[in-house]
Amino acid sequence: MKTVLKEHYHLFPCTLTPLEGYDSTNYKVECEKGTFVLKQYAFSEETHALLDSENKLLKKLGTQKEGDFPMAIPSAKGEYLVRSDDFIYRLLTYVKGDFLGDVEHTPLLLRSFGIFLGKMDRETFGHYDAAITAQETQWDLKHFKRNHQYLRYIPDPRDRSLVDYFFLQFDENVYPVQHLLRKGIIHNDANDWNVLTQDGKVSGIIDFGDMCHSWLINELAIAITYVMMGKDDPLQIAAEVIKGYREVFPLEQVELDLLYYLVAARLCTSVCNSAFAKTLKPDSEYITISEKPAWNLLHKWLSISPIKAKDAFRKAADLPPSPKTVMEHQLQRRKEHLSGALSLSYDHPFEMERSAFQYMYDARGNTILDAYNNIMLAGHSHPRVVRAGQRALAKLNTNTRYVYDAILDYSEQLLSKFPASLNKVFFVNSGSAATDLAVRMALTHTQRKKVMALEHGYHGNTQLGIDISHYKYSHKGGTGKRDFVLQIPMPNAFGSGFSDDGSAGGHFAKGVLNQVNAHTQEIGAFIAEPIVGCGGQVPLAQGYLKTVYPHIRAQGGICISDEVQVGFGRLGDYFWGFEMHGVVPDMVILGKPMGNGHPIGAVVTTAEIAKSFDNGLEFFSSFGGNPVSCAIGHAVLEVIETENLQAHAKEVGDYLKSHLRRLGKKYPQIADVRGSGLFLGVEIVDEALHPDTELASKLKNGLREKNMLIGTDGPFDSVLKIKPPLSFTKNDCDLLIEAMDAILKKFPKK
């Protein structure tokens, strides 16, 4: 290097200090004539053309009165690019100042940052250069999808899904309107360590190596990404930069409306490339310097509503907010077109617009922490599930009268999760349809007519499902119990006077056996949820099913486990609820989380029962088992396994349960905390230890006002239901507990 400096630039003696870099070897050069930067590149015609273009652009920028840019210095022969021994050498002026990453980010500094970038982009806007325009790099957000190849290098599977979610959202929100975006030559890397400051303002910028011809708004997206890292209120930080930028270079609404997704894209580009780069240079601090704060901001970004971000960015640019609907008008439309039989949650309903993992985003820009929607087991809008449905729908959608791999592959994968005796599957469209089919199959197989079911149980919305659901037929508007239904008490250890060590189970089982003996040879099926959801998240008392199942079978009936709410690993210790009771049913009903929101259900049963149903009366479901549903169901199982969601449900569920019980020691209104994994119930009582429906409602609606979702249920609607998507975290648990604590403080025990 010293030889090059001496022979070509007549600089000697010199002191060289290595500087980090991606595509070049860099040195700080100090000598009597001043301080410079020497860059060495491997020679190629493309690199030479790009460096020549960069020099020309820097010369153009150098005409600005304000702002310091590195200027190319000619060699003794007047060459701005020196070629020697298959390398290109380039000498630049040294830009002085404190790095943006080393100074306090005051509003004045941030505003000046925006002004600096706006002036720079205004100067280069309309400048054409063939070499720069032709350059394609994965750091150009216009080519964001090129980074998807690095996704596999991210070690944590849930982190991979988070990044993939933003790839998916980019496809959905950015690419369809890319033709509307202004284009120009941008610096493309205004990060903390490329931006220089002096006297509390941005004064210069270095390293134009990522320069490209791209969407103009990407300049701002990249800049605000880095200054938002580590900040409590990232949107406010971004707003200051935007205000400065638009002072000198007006922004368009379509550009601002995409900023949320472009910021996410830059963060994803960063973490993807860091993950890949670590496999090549695991010890390079320069490569990974932004990785941790990038991950932190990416997780925080997910918790910020895209609608809220859009409005914050519009406001900073002095543009009107996005139009909002009037809730009263929406409710009137609903009343006009939908039946009042469709209920709404909460005293003040939400109008939902988007969702992601454990979050939902309402139309007002609020982020809602979802601790209630157990259907989205893998998480709202999980990219693997969404992509599986998209691909399948674009390829083939038909019915089970044809042979196709999707149903065969999914059947094999699903049945592998069951005991060997449960080896036949019937696909339908919902848990309700599965219940209806299961009971029909049971009565066909046994040639008996009675069904035994629990009080407060719920098994679906078909006529047969309602007929066997005490939760429906005994409530307001219900028609009462049908003659073929044998109703038995819900075996709830809490409040029974018996311990849940087998004593309560034995007590409740004894009553069942009396009914079995009274109706011997009449019972075709016994159906129960392992944890009774609508009954108040009540786990069946220990030992209960182990006693009841043999007696049902002894008199010729079969045993059905309704796993619609609790199946697929939600319980943590168990993949299926029947496992927690040490039994193997004859039939299992599946639904809800099976398709992560896509309508799919199933009945899993034995070969013997399936054979008796194959009696010449064909079973056919128009949509049950179609290729799209099977692909989605298959993806859900893959997510459960890949992201280890069952173990996650146990870890987070145990954590939440322990903190709820600790809260119960502080507030005696919490009389019982029960359930398993992330399927929990919290019993709320008054001073007389009676169910407190009013306080449970206040808790539910109080949490709603804090933008958190839970439900209430049980015989007196006095049990809090907590059953979130399995993307729920310990930090989410802390937020939920803190909010519950704040609400309970307002209602002290009398």
BAVO-591973 format. One record per residue (C-alpha): x, y, z. Coordinates in pm, whole numbers, padded with zeros to 5 digits, always signed. Example, Ala and Ser with C-alpha at 12.3 -4.5 7.8 and 13.67 -1.06 7.14 Angstrom:
// BAVO-591973
+01230-00450+00780+01367-00106+00714
This chain:
// BAVO-591973
+00000+00000+00000+00280+00239+00086+00437+00165-00251+00116+00260-00431+00093+00582-00231+00453+00669-00301+00467+00577-00670+00123+00695-00783+00032+00974-00539+00376+01090-00421+00265+01055-00060+00547+00953+00176+00621+00893+00449+00270+00778+00555+00102+00609+00848-00165+00355+00750-00447+00246+00979-00678-00037+00860-01049+00044+00829-01331-00209+00800-01517-00259+00472-01726-00506+00273-01611-00498-00088-01283-00313-00048-00973-00307+00168-00954+00034+00331-00684+00236+00505-00673+00571+00677-00367+00751+00542-00194+01018+00747+00097+01219+00610+00231+01573+00590-00008+01663+00306-00312+01567+00512-00540+01278+00596-00690+01057+00326-00860+00723+00270-00705+00465+00037-00934+00195-00103-00824-00123-00277-01065-00324-00497-01024-00645-00693-01023-00544-01057-01317-00605-01288-01461-00400-01570-01786-00366-01378-01612-00242-01063-01406+00005-01264-01717+00146-01434-01903+00180-01104-01613+00353-00930-01581+00594-01219-01953+00669-01193-01924+00718-00818-01641+00966-00863-01849+01167-01108-02147+01171-00874-01932+01280-00580-01795+01561-00791-02153+01672-00857-02238+01655-00487-01924+01846-00403-02071+02155-00566-02318+02185-00276-02235+02466-00036-02333+02255+00265-02231+01897+00331-01902+01717+00323-01852+01428+00081-01540+01221+00007-01379+01356-00308-01157+01150-00537-00795+01270-00555-00609+01225-00884-00278+01044-00899+00039+01216-01012-00064+01122-01366-00412+01268-01324-00584+00926-01284-00874+00902-01041-00861+00522-01056-00520+00354-01049-00484-00005-01168-00191-00209-01038-00141-00587-01006-00508-00674-01076-00628-00421-00821-00791-00082-00846-00673+00187-00607-00861+00501-00521-00761+00788-00292-01033+00997-00127-01044+01298+00098-01103+01219+00464-01441+01341+00589-01408+01474+00942-01667+01464+01216-01820+01246+01485-02011+00942+01372-02388+00961+01411-02363+00644+01617-02143+00817+01875-02353+01126+01949-02686+01197+02115-02977+01192+01871-03144+01520+01956-03448+01644+01761-03227+01912+01606-02972+01655+01492-03239+01424+01352-03406+01712+01168-03070+01810+01021-03019+01448+00915-03338+01462+00712-03243+01799+00561-02898+01666+00463-03044+01359+00292-03315+01564+00122-03059+01802-00026-02838+01515-00138-03124+01330-00307-03259+01647-00463-02917+01705-00618-02888+01353-00763-03255+01318-00863-03272+01308-01241-02900+01231-01274-02855+00937-01512-02565+00696-01511-02575+00369-01701-02339+00177-01469-02525+00276-01152-02864+00211-01309-02754-00135-01419-02618-00231-01077-02823-00485-00880-02751-00557-00515-02939-00734-00240-02898-00416-00031-03124-00232-00273-03475-00268-00129-03605-00279-00483-03441-00624-00494-03533-00720-00138-03645-01071-00235-03288-01163-00326-03221-01185+00047-03474-01464+00096-03201-01714+00009-03025-01623+00337-03330-01692+00552-03212-02045+00626-02899-01914+00800-03103-01754+01079-03068-02013+01357-03388-01955+01555-03694-02088+01366-03934-01834+01519-03700-01553+01415-03698-01700+01065-04076-01690+01060-04076-01328+01174-03844-01230+00890-04041-01438+00641-04360-01263+00754-04214-00932+00640-04103-01086+00310-04465-01191+00264-04597-00846+00358-04353-00687+00114-04501-00900-00163-04852-00802-00061-04805-00430+00004-04499-00297-00179-04457-00480-00509-04814-00417-00633-04756-00038-00625-04385-00021-00706-04458+00136-01044-04594+00443-00862-04268+00514-00679-04024+00780-00790-03676+00656-00875-03336+00813-00853-02975+00755-00752-02950+00720-00374-02667+00666-00127-02854+00358+00001-02664+00316+00329-02707+00620+00555-02636+00425+00872-02485+00543+01201-02129+00470+01088-02149+00634+00745-02296+00963+00864-02078+01234+01020-02181+01515+01254-02037+01842+01375-02177+02088+01629-02499+01891+01680-02586+01865+01311-02523+01616+01032-02229+01746+00830-02122+01470+00593-02158+01117+00464-01912+00854+00343-01905+00513+00174-02105+00530-00147-02031+00165-00222-02396+00063-00199-02515+00349-00418-02785+00244-00661-03070+00364-00881-03373+00274-00675-03700+00394-00530-03626+00736-00386-03808+00665-00061-03558+00389+00019-03304+00655+00116-03529+00771+00396-03637+00419+00492-03277+00313+00547-03184+00628+00734-03471+00611+00984-03415+00240+01036-03076+00297+01194-03163+00600+01407-03471+00421+01544-03263+00133+01682-03259+00128+02061-03521+00403+02093-03828+00382+02317-04046+00568+02066-03911+00484+01720-04196+00655+01534-04120+00989+01699-03753+00952+01607-03846+00875+01246-04085+01171+01235-03805+01419+01305-03598+01289+01014-03901+01292+00783-03982+01651+00879-03632+01760+00785-03633+01570+00456-03965+01707+00335-03852+02064+00411-03619+02045+00112-03758+01758-00094-04136+01695-00080-04256+01339-00027-04549+01165-00191-04826+00987-00003-04770+00651-00169-04404+00664-00062-04486+00739+00300-04753+00468+00310-04489+00208+00225-04227+00325+00476-04338+00076+00744-04272-00219+00514-03952-00070+00371-03808-00025+00721-03895-00386+00797-03731-00488+00470-03407-00309+00562-03404-00477+00903-03467-00815+00744-03195-00752+00486-02956-00670+00769-03027-00975+00984-03033-01210+00682-02695-01089+00559-02550-01091+00909-02663-01450+00957-02500-01552+00629-02188-01343+00683-02127-01505+01022-02085-01837+00846-01799-01680+00646-01645-01444+00904-01773-01548+01246-01534-01313+01428-01602-00993+01233-01754-00732+01465-01809-00499+01170-02040-00743+00995-02253-00810+01299-02233-00470+01470-02598-00387+01397-02737-00738+01435-02862-00723+01794-03024-00379+01773-03169-00478+01436-03336-00783+01589-03463-00574+01881-03616-00318+01648-03762-00587+01422-03948-00744+01715-04059-00399+01830-04164-00310+01475-04404-00605+01474-04571-00462+01785-04635-00132+01603-04946-00120+01389-04873-00051+01021-05171+00187+01028-05030+00382+01322-04691+00404+01151-04847+00519+00825-05036+00798+00999-04729+00905+01198-04524+00929+00878-04799+01120+00697-04828+01366+00984-04452+01426+00983-04474+01509+00613-04775+01736+00671-05011+01507+00482-05362+01405+00598-05402+01079+00795-05551+00772+00633-05932+00782+00631-06103+00608+00922-06446+00451+00933-06698+00560+01194-06772+00271+01431-07140+00365+01464-07174+00349+01087-07002+00011+01073-07227-00126+01346-07532+00000+01158-07413-00172+00840-07364-00491+01039-07710-00462+01191-07859-00402+00848-07703-00702+00678-07623-00955+00953-07833-01129+01213-07830-01026+01577-07756-01391+01651-07396-01308+01562-07257-01162+01881-06974-00912+01922-06701-00930+02183-06659-00654+02443-06874-00358+02540-06684-00150+02284-06615-00377+01984-06299-00370+01778-06285-00315+01405-05992-00534+01303-05791-00475+00988-05462-00670+00999-05277-00921+01215-04936-01078+01277-04849-01367+01510-04974-01267+01860-05091-00923+01746-05400-00786+01578-05420-00432+01442-05748-00245+01450-05866+00013+01199-05771+00298+01436-05404+00202+01441-05402+00025+01776-05195-00286+01830-05396-00554+02011-05219-00824+02212-05418-01139+02147-05444-01379+02441-05774-01524+02323-05781-01650+01964-05668-02010+01999-05767-02088+01641-05451-01911+01518-05231-02166+01691-04922-02099+01477-04985-01724+01495-05188-01479+01288-05083-01460+00923-04800-01708+00973-04599-01692+00648-04544-02065+00614-04915-02133+00642-05012-01844+00414-04762-01944+00147-04878-02308+00159-05234-02195+00088-05128-01956-00187-04919-02217-00366-05183-02486-00340-05464-02260-00456-05258-02158-00759-05191-02522-00846-05492-02745-00776-05815-02740-00579-06053-03032-00615-06220-03298-00403-06158-03643-00263-06302-03824-00564-05961-03780-00724-05617-03900-00622-05363-03632-00528-05054-03619-00311-05172-03342-00077-05434-03555+00101-05208-03858+00113-04909-03669+00252-05115-03484+00510-05303-03796+00621-04975-03977+00681-04828-03684+00871-05140-03627+01083-05196-03992+01173-04832-04027+01278-04923-03805+01574-05177-04060+01704-05158-04400+01873-05143-04688+01625-05508-04782+01680-05626-04446+01550-05533-04494+01186-05820-04365+00970-05909-04003+00901-06217-03833+00756-06169-03471+00652-06444-03210+00681-06462-02828+00699-06490-02754+01070-06494-02894+01422-06872-02872+01415-06891-03085+01101-06644-03325+01260-06864-03364+01569-07169-03428+01354-06985-03693+01153-06826-03857+01458-07158-03902+01638-07322-04037+01320-07037-04284+01276-07055-04388+01640-07429-04457+01628-07391-04638+01297-07110-04854+01433-07278-04939+01765-07637-04950+01639-07732-04767+01958-07915-04438+01988-07807-04257+02303-07519-04013+02346-07370-03931+02684-07228-03579+02717-07114-03342+02990-07294-03045+03135-07160-02717+03000-06997-02895+02708-06999-02748+02359-06950-02958+02047-07050-02747+01748-07317-02553+01564-07486-02825+01359-07825-02945+01481-07674-03264+01616-07388-03070+01773-07632-02839+01951-07848-03133+02058-07557-03284+02254-07417-02949+02377-07557-02856+02718-07389-02517+02673-07641-02453+02393-07958-02649+02458-07993-02544+02823-07923-02174+02776-08152-01890+02675-08313-01973+02343-08226-02340+02373-08484-02612+02316-08385-02826+02614-08234-03171+02634-08338-03428+02374-08445-03777+02483-08143-03946+02322-07898-03735+02526-07775-03852+02865-07653-03546+03054-07387-03595+03322-07219-03346+03559-06898-03176+03453-06622-03335+03665-06478-03010+03801-06255-03070+04103-06270-02700+04196-06556-02640+04437-06649-03009+04454-06520-03068+04805-06278-03329+04671-05909-03303+04590-05791-03348+04234-05577-03647+04327-05822-03903+04193-06078-03842+04468-06280-03592+04266-06246-03807+03955-06373-04112+04141-06664-03919+04285-06784-03793+03948-06717-04124+03773-06937-04305+04024-07236-04095+03917-07164-04170+03552-07148-04544+03617-07491-04531+03775-07628-04378+03454-07441-04628+03239-07593-04915+03436-07937-04758+03404-07900-04741+03024-07690-05047+02954-07679-05152+02590-07830-04814+02490-07529-04579+02485-07366-04547+02145-07117-04277+02233-06963-04089+02521-06818-03749+02421-06609-03511+02629-06343-03246+02591-06026-03320+02792-06053-02962+02920-06406-02824+02900-06358-02486+02732-06702-02329+02741-06757-02480+03085-06482-02252+03217-06153-02406+03102-06211-02702+03334-05969-02997+03311-06158-03320+03370-06079-03448+03718-05786-03689+03738-05879-04052+03693-06225-03970+03561-06183-04086+03202-05978-04389+03306-06280-04508+03499-06554-04401+03257-06405-04519+02927-06395-04894+03012-06756-04892+03131-06879-04717+02817-06699-04974+02604-06816-05266+02815-07179-05192+02733-07103-05149+02363-07043-04775+02324-06742-04588+02193-06546-04301+02345-06498-03970+02163-06242-03708+02260-06328-03359+02139-05986-03202+02075-06114-02908+01872-05989-02650+02123-05701-02820+02301-05526-03032+02038-05206-02982+01840-04961-02921+02125-05138-02629+02292-05137-02808+02627-04758-02816+02640-04702-03147+02815-04933-03319+02571-04994-03301+02197-05349-03429+02246-05568-03365+02546-05661-03731+02594-05294-03800+02673-05320-03597+02994-05581-03845+03116-05388-04160+03026-05652-04293+02786-05683-04368+02415-06024-04283+02267-06198-04460+01981-06253-04133+01798-06094-03790+01802-06259-03473+01674-06031-03203+01529-06090-02847+01412-06004-02482+01495-05618-02472+01511-05590-02750+01254-05583-02494+00971-05469-02186+01167-05790-02010+01066-05853-02192+00740-06176-02400+00759-06068-02758+00809-06171-03031+01051-06137-03406+01082-06244-03723+01257-05968-03968+01340-06081-04317+01430-06004-04688+01415-06010-04910+01109-06293-05111+01262-06522-04809+01306-06430-04673+00964-06516-05007+00808-06862-05017+00965-06931-04672+00821-06837-04798+00474-07182-04951+00432-07269-04837+00083-07400-04494+00182-07112-04287+00048-06961-04021+00269-06860-03711+00074-06764-03358+00173-06737-03111-00114-06443-02931+00044-06323-03165+00316-05972-03286+00237-05925-03062-00065-05563-02997-00171-05558-02640-00037-05685-02739+00307-05446-03031+00323-05150-02813+00225-05241-02564+00496-05293-02835+00757-04959-02987+00659-04791-02646+00701-04942-02605+01049-04791-02935+01160-04457-02833+01013-04465-02503+01204-04550-02683+01529-04253-02912+01482-04003-02666+01333-04071-02394+01588-04104-02644+01874-04435-02485+01967-04544-02760+02204-04240-02704+02426-04287-02329+02387-04650-02362+02501-04536-02548+02811-04260-02304+02899-04466-01990+02847-04783-02149+02987-04610-02259+03307-04463-01910+03341-04803-01746+03294-04979-01988+03528-04725-01925+03805-04765-01548+03770-05145-01575+03768-05130-01778+04088-04896-01519+04240-05152-01256+04143-05414-01472+04311-05229-01448+04641-05252-01070+04613-05616-01065+04504-05847-01329+04658-06095-01258+04380-05879-01501+04181-06000-01827+04334-05850-02080+04093-05600-02091+03809-05625-02406+03601-05543-02560+03268-05230-02668+03090-04984-02502+02855-05148-02203+02690-05505-02308+02762-05580-02154+03100-05882-02055+03305-05900-01806+03593-06199-01840+03827-06324-01502+03958-06532-01494+04278-06686-01238+04513-06640-01198+04887-06879-01489+04951-06675-01708+04714-06962-01708+04464-06893-01668+04091-06841-01298+04020-06974-01242+03670-06955-00864+03700-06588-00851+03798-06494-01104+03529-06666-00878+03275-06484-00573+03411-06154-00754+03377-06227-00863+03021-06345-00519+02913-06076-00344+03115-05813-00541+02930-05989-00458+02606-05944-00087+02687-05573-00164+02730-05576-00335+02388-05550-00690+02519-05783-00975+02430-05912-01240+02668-06257-01396+02698-06497-01507+02969-06704-01822+02992-06829-02088+03229-07173-02154+03376-07182-01801+03523-06955-01633+03268-06714-01577+03556-06404-01755+03426-06136-01572+03232-06030-01767+02923-05665-01727+02822-05574-01921+02509-05344-01715+02284-05165-01801+01962-04854-02003+02047-04635-01712+01934-04722-01558+02272-04407-01485+02475-04305-01443+02838-04283-01069+02778-04645-01078+02661-04733-01263+02982-04570-00987+03185-04774-00723+03002-05095-00918+03061-05024-00971+03432-04931-00605+03478-05256-00497+03315-05467-00738+03522-05296-00613+03837-05378-00252+03749-05746-00337+03691-05785-00547+04007-05644-00262+04216-05956-00066+04129-06184-00335+04277-06050-00422+04622-06195-00715+04812-06465-00601+05052
